[in-house]
């Protein structure tokens, strides 16, 4: 598996609108995309810093994973996502190396990416996402 770059850092927030005050008002970044991913029960907002994105994650459901994360740990860094060329083969390689997979096959994520998560128990406590940009 070849990691191309850090695709994004996911940050769990209670409110995208409240959090934007810091990211835009204090840091001077521009939110370039807000979208809802219904099957993940999340609303996302993206900011670009060089080649890396910051993804704010707001739960759309009190039973969603982001709501549960915030309830347990509070707002903050939720995951680190890496860009890979082929998510399927990356998952197969991780599985062969004994990494615990959350997703056995990639699924659709925000911005049309094919995504898959690796369990923090196998990744030094960091929820890790593999992202593949769809081929056009």
C-alpha positions in Angstrom: 0.0 0.0 0.0 1.3 3.4 -1.0 0.1 6.4 1.1 0.1 9.5 -1.1 -0.6 12.1 1.5 -2.7 12.9 4.5 -6.1 13.4 2.9 -7.8 15.0 5.9 -8.0 15.2 9.6 -11.5 14.6 10.9 -12.6 16.7 13.9 -15.8 15.9 15.8 -17.7 19.0 16.7 -21.1 19.7 18.3 -21.9 22.5 15.8 -20.3 23.2 12.5 -21.7 26.7 12.6 -20.1 27.4 16.0 -16.8 25.8 15.0 -16.6 27.8 11.8 -16.1 30.9 14.0 -12.7 29.6 14.9 -11.6 28.1 11.6 -12.8 31.1 9.5 -12.8 34.0 12.0 -9.6 33.2 13.9 -7.5 31.1 11.5 -8.8 32.9 8.3 -9.6 29.6 6.4 -12.4 29.3 4.0 -15.0 26.5 4.2 -15.3 25.3 0.7 -17.9 22.5 1.1 -20.6 21.5 3.5 -22.5 18.3 2.9 -24.5 15.6 4.7 -23.7 12.0 4.5 -27.0 10.4 5.6 -25.8 6.8 5.9 -23.1 7.9 8.3 -25.5 10.2 10.2 -23.1 13.1 9.8 -22.8 16.6 8.3 -19.3 17.6 7.2 -17.6 20.9 6.5 -14.2 21.1 4.7 -11.3 23.6 4.9 -8.1 23.3 2.8 -4.7 23.8 4.2 -2.1 23.2 1.5 -2.7 19.7 0.2 -4.5 18.6 3.4 -8.1 19.1 4.4 -9.7 19.6 7.8 -13.1 17.9 8.0 -15.5 19.1 10.7 -17.9 16.3 11.6 -21.3 17.1 13.2 -23.7 14.4 14.1 -27.2 14.5 12.6 -28.4 11.8 14.9 -28.0 11.4 18.7 -27.2 7.7 18.1 -24.6 8.4 15.4 -21.0 7.6 15.9 -19.9 11.3 16.1 -22.5 12.0 18.8 -21.3 9.0 20.8 -17.7 10.0 20.3 -18.4 13.5 21.6 -20.4 12.1 24.5 -17.5 9.8 25.5 -14.4 12.0 24.7 -15.7 15.5 23.9 -15.0 17.5 20.8 -11.7 17.0 19.1 -9.6 15.0 16.7 -11.7 12.0 15.6 -9.6 10.4 12.8 -6.7 10.8 10.4 -7.4 9.9 6.7 -4.8 8.9 4.2 -5.0 9.0 0.5 -4.4 5.7 -1.2 -4.6 4.7 -4.9 -6.6 1.6 -4.4 -8.7 1.2 -1.2 -9.7 -2.4 -2.0 -6.1 -3.6 -2.2 -5.1 -1.5 0.7 -7.7 -3.2 2.9 -6.6 -6.6 1.7 -3.0 -5.7 2.6 -4.0 -4.4 6.0 -6.1 -7.5 6.7 -3.2 -9.8 5.7 -1.0 -7.9 8.1 -3.4 -8.6 10.9 -4.9 -5.1 11.1 -8.5 -5.1 12.5 -10.8 -3.7 9.8 -13.9 -1.7 10.6 -14.9 -1.8 6.9 -14.2 -5.0 4.9 -15.0 -3.2 1.7 -14.8 0.5 0.8 -18.0 2.6 1.0 -19.0 6.1 -0.3 -17.9 9.0 1.9 -18.1 12.8 1.7 -16.8 14.4 -1.5 -17.5 11.2 -3.4 -14.4 9.4 -2.0 -14.3 5.6 -1.5 -13.5 5.2 2.2 -12.7 2.5 4.7 -11.8 2.6 8.4 -9.2 0.7 10.4 -9.9 0.0 14.0 -7.9 2.0 16.6 -7.0 -1.2 18.4 -4.7 -2.0 15.5 -3.4 1.5 14.8 -1.9 2.7 18.0 -5.2 4.1 19.2 -5.9 6.3 16.2 -9.0 5.8 14.1 -7.5 5.6 10.6 -9.4 6.2 7.4 -8.2 5.1 3.9 -9.5 7.3 1.1 -9.5 6.6 -2.6 -10.4 9.3 -5.1 -12.8 7.8 -7.7 -11.3 7.3 -11.1 -13.1 9.3 -13.8 
